[in-house]
Structures are given as C-alpha cells and as structure tokens.
Amino acid sequence: MKKVAFILTVMAFFASSCNRASQQHQQVEFGRLDIYENFKSEYFPPRNILIWLPEGYDNNQKYAVLYMHDAQMIFDQNTSWNKQSWNIDCIAHKVITDKSCRPFIVVGIENHPTDRLTEYMPEKALDYLPQDNALLKKLDREKFIADDYLKFIVGELKPFIDSKYSTLTDAGNTAVIGSSMGGLISLYALCEYPKVFGAAACLSTHSPVAIDDIENQAPVWSKAFRDYLSDNLPAVGDNRVYMDCGDKTIDAAYPPYQAQIDSLFAAKGWNNENFTSLFFEGHAHDENSWQKRLHVPLRWVFGGRTL
C-alpha cells in the first residue's frame, strides 16, 4: 500500500472557490489527504482508501470518524467522471472551524467500477422479496456482497484506521454517509452494526430500491427493504439517522417512497431526537446538489441534534 500525502493551502470555504489542478489522484484544498492504493481485503479485490485529516490534525487530540462511500467522487471534481464532487474537504473544514461540528476525519472508500450495485444493495433485504419476483430471477443472488463489504469496513478497515490515526473508536463518534445506493448501504450498515456506527446519513437514498425497472418493481423491492428495516432497525436509543431527497432528475421519484420509510421510523418510536428526513426543493440526484446541503447532515451527525 502506497501512501500519498497532500498538504495544501487554506482557501475560501465555498465550493465554487475550490479550484483544483487536474491530477491522477484527488487533491484537497483543506487539510491533508492520505491515499492508500490497492488496500487489500480477504473479501474482494483491492481498492483505494482515501483518508482526509483536518487542518491542524494533531496526534495528541482524538477525532471522530466519518466513513464515506463512492470515494472517487468526494474530493476533487477534476478527477471524477462527471466533473462534480462532494467537495467534502471544503464543507468539513467549514463546519469544524465554525465549531458547529466536533473535529472529525473522513475515510473514503472507493467503489468497484463494475460491482457498485452488488456492493451497496442491502443483501439481507433480498430475503424479503417473493422468490418468484421477476427481477430477482434475472439476478445472480450469489453476486451480492454487501455483507462482505460491511465486514471489510468493520473487521479490516476500521481496525487499521484506529491503529494508524488518533481516533475516537466508540459508536457515538463513528458515522457512515452515502448517497443513492450509498444511502441504502449506509442505513444497512447502521442496522447490521449499531454498536459500531452510531449514526448514518443517507442523502437521496435510492428508496425505490429496485436496481432497474423502477416503475414496475419499486413497490415490491421497496416493501422488501422496509420489511427488513421493520425487523432490524435498532431499538430507539443512541443511534441516529439522517435522510433526505430532492425533486429533480432521479430524485423526483423518491418522495413517496421516502415518506413510507419515514412512517416506518415513526411507527418504531423514532422521533426528531434520533431521526430526521428532509426535502430539498430543486435539488437533483448529483454531487452538486449533495455538496450544497452536505453541511446539514454533517451537523446532524457530529454536531448538535438541532439542524
């Protein structure tokens, strides 16, 4: 594993000011980025891991940890396929320096270019589908590896991060965040490992769940996921969940399905102290929209509970 560190000059917070030179590897405007190439796992092929450390990172201080999916898209728009990114270094720097969040580091996990859907689809939710479901019959059940993906994070990556960096290791200081299918796997991670992940932030969560043929399959697949949640949501306590969606592009289909998930959380006794679901008018299903509102889930996860 090769470590590449970038320590760059502090610039303005706003994403529009984050102009980066095009490089093979992502770069940041704030803090330091450590890149571990081809991080090995016993569960699947190696992938790159990107660790962002805030300005003034100090081994004598302990930091909360945010695990983030789709790491190819989170720092540098110049290296992403659509020339968009979350610009999380800019947003994280802002919420840390204005003290609306306690200091945290970001652990970005690159997705597999061809296996993203099978990594992020909540695997145990498939067991709640009717076995004669037409779409399920087209898919190879054995290819879904979300459970192995989470085992990698919990059993291999987290121990490495906690040994290499100055972290707060408890669930209350460990969170996971993602968008679209990354939102699904983030909520799944909290359900499967509630004592590891204290909070999950799920942006533009792919609530219809169906991998394709959303119009016909979404009612069945989304119900299967809700049935999984009904059986596996942690009891109301210390865990917290943030969810949201917009109303443009793919997000336009999400509000009715998200409303059903919201009702499930309410029926399970989750309230605004531990669950929030927000709607962002005019926001689309892309990194530009997620970047605009990223400060909101970050403050929910690592700040106070009031947005």
N, C-alpha and C positions, 0 to 999 in steps of 0.2 A: 504494500500500500504506500502510495506516494503522497506526501503531504505538501500542499502548496499554500502558502500564506500570503494574503494581500492586506497591507495596512495602508489605508487611503485617507486623504484629507477630508475633513468635515466640511460639508457644504449645506445648502438650504434643505429644509425638510421636504418641501412639496415635491411630489413625484415628477412634475414637469421639469424640475430643475436637475433631476438625476440623469445627466448626460454621461454615458459611458462609452469608451472606445471599444470597438468590436474586437473580441478575443476568443480563442478557442474555449477557454474556461470563463465561467461567470465571474464578474467583478462586482465590488460593492463601493458605495460612496462613504458609508459609515462603518466604523468598526473594522473587524478582521474576518476574513473568510478562510477557513482551513478546508482543503479538499482532499478527501481520501479516495483515491482512484481504485476501482475494482475491489471494493470491500467484500471479502469473501463470506459466504454463508453455507451452512450444510443443507439448506433448504432449496436454494435456487441459484442461478448464475450470479456472479458478482455484479455489483452496481456501484456507482459513485455516491458517496455520502458527503454532504456539504455542511459544515458547522460554522455558524455565524456567532461571533463574540462581540458584545457591545463595546463602544469607546471606553477606554479605561479599564478593560477587563483585568481583574486582579485575583490571583490565586488565593489571596487571603480573605476573599469575600465569596459567599456561596450564592449560586444563581439558580433560579427556576429554569425549567427546560420545556421548550415547545417543539414537539415532533411534527414535521410537516411533509405531506406527500407531494408528488409531482415536482421534485426539486429542480428539474430543468427549467421551470417557469417562475421561480420565486424571487430571483435577484436581478437578473440582467436581461432586459428586453432585446439587447443586441445579439444574444445567443439563442433566443427562443424561436420556435418555428413560426410564430405569428407576430414576432416583434412586439410582444406585450409581456409584462411580468407583474408580479405582485409588488415588486419594489419593497420587500419586507424590511430590508435594512433601513430604508428611509423612515418607514412607518414605526418600526420598533424603536429606532433612535428617538423619534419624537415622543412616543408615549413613555419611554424610560426617562428622558431628560425633563419632561414636564411633570414627572412623578405621578402620572395617572396609572402607571404600572410599576410593579416592583421589577428590578433588573432580571432579565432572562436571556438565555441563549437559544438559538434556533438550530435544530438538527433537521436538515433537508435530506429526504430520501428520494433518489431518482427512481422513476417508474421504469418498467421494462417496456421498450418501444412497441412491442407486439403483444404483450401479455397484460396490459394495464387493466383491462376489464376483468380478467380472471383473477388478478391480484386483489382488486378492490371490491368485487361483488361479495357481499356478506354470505359466506359459504353455508352456514347453518340455516339461513333463510330458505335455501333451495329445498330443504326437507319439508317445508310447509307448503310447497307447491303440489297441486294434484299431479300424480305420477303420469297421467295421460295428457299433461299440458303440451300443446303442440310445439311451443318454443323450446321447452326443456328437452323434448325428444330430439331436437336438432343439435343440441349442445352435448359435448362430452363432459359429463359430471366430474370425471377424474381430472380435468384440466383446471378446475377452480382451486386456487391455492391461497385464498385469503387467510385461512387458519395458519398456514405455514408462514405467510407474510407477517402476521402478528407475532408468531413465535420468534421470528427473526428479530423484530423490534424489541420484544420484551426479554428474550433469552440471550441474544447476541449483541445487538446494537446498544441497548441501554446500559448493560454492564460495562461495555467499552467506554461509552461516554462518561459514565460516573467514575470510572477509574482514571480517565485521561484529563477530565476537566473538573473544575471546582463547582459541583452541583449540589442542589438540594434534591435528595433522592426520593422523598415521600410523594404520595399521590397528590397531595394538596399543592405541590409545586411542579407537577408533571402534567402536561396537557398535549392534546393532539388536535390538528387542524387540517382541513382539506376542503375542496370544492367539487361539486358534481358527484361523480363516483367516489372521489376523495372524501366527500361529506358522508357518504354511506359507510365507508370503511372506518372513518373517524368515530362515528356513533357505534359501529360494531365493536371497535376496539374498547370503548368505554364499557359496553355491555359484557364483553368477554373478560376484560381485565380491569374491573372497577377499583381494585386496590393498587393498580399501577397508574392508571390515568384518572386523575381527579376531575378533569374537565375535557369536554370535546367541543370544538367549534366547527360547525358544518355549514358552509356557505353554498347557496344554490344547490342544495342537496338533490341528487337525482331521485326525487321521491317517487316518480312512476316506476323506478327500479328496472323494468324490462329493458334488456340490452338492445333490442331492436323491436320493430313493430309496436311502438308505444301505444298507438291508438287502440289496437285490439288486445294487447297483452297487459297493459298497465294496470287495469283493475285487478287482475289476478295476481300479478307479481307484487304490486304494492301491498295488497292484502297479506300476501305471504310474509313480507317484511314486517308489517305491523303485527302479525301474529307472533313472529319471532320476538319483536320488541315486547309484546304483552307478556311473554313468558320469561324474558331475560333482562328487562330493564332492572338496574339495581334499585333496591328499596330507597325511598326518599331519605336522604341523609346528606353526606358531604359532597357527593358528586354533583356536577353542574353541566348543563348542555345549552349551547347556543345554536340556533338555526335561523336561516333567513332565505329569502329568494327575491328576485326581481320580477319584471313582467315583459321583458323583451327577449327576442330570439328564443332559445330553448326554454328559458325561464318562464315564458308565457304559459306553458303547460303546467307549471308546478303548483300555483296557489291552491287548487282544490285538493291535491294530494298532500300538500304540506298541512292544510287545515285538518285532515284526518289524523295525521301524526300528532298535531297539537292537541287534538281532542283525546288521543290516547294518553299522552303525558298527563293531561288534566285528570283523566279518569284514574290514573295511577297515583294521584296525590301530589304530583309535581306542581309547584307554583312559581311565582316570579322571583322567588329567592334562589331557585335552583334550575329554572328553565325559562328561556326566552325565545320567542320566534318573531322575527321582524320582517317587514315587507318594504322593499326599496323601489318606489315607482321610477320607471325609466332606466333601471339597471338591467344590463344584458348578461348573457352567460359567457363572460370573458374576463380575462385578467384585469383589463382596465376598470371594469365595474367593481371587481373584488378589491382592487387596490384602493378605490375611492372610499370604501367603507371598512377596510381592514382594521382601522383603529377601534372600531366598535367591538368586534369580538375579542380583540387583544385586551381591551379594558375589562371586558366581562370575565375573561379567563384569569388575568394576572393583576387586575385592579380591584376596585370595589364592585359590589354586585349591582350597583345602580349605574345604568347606562347614561 
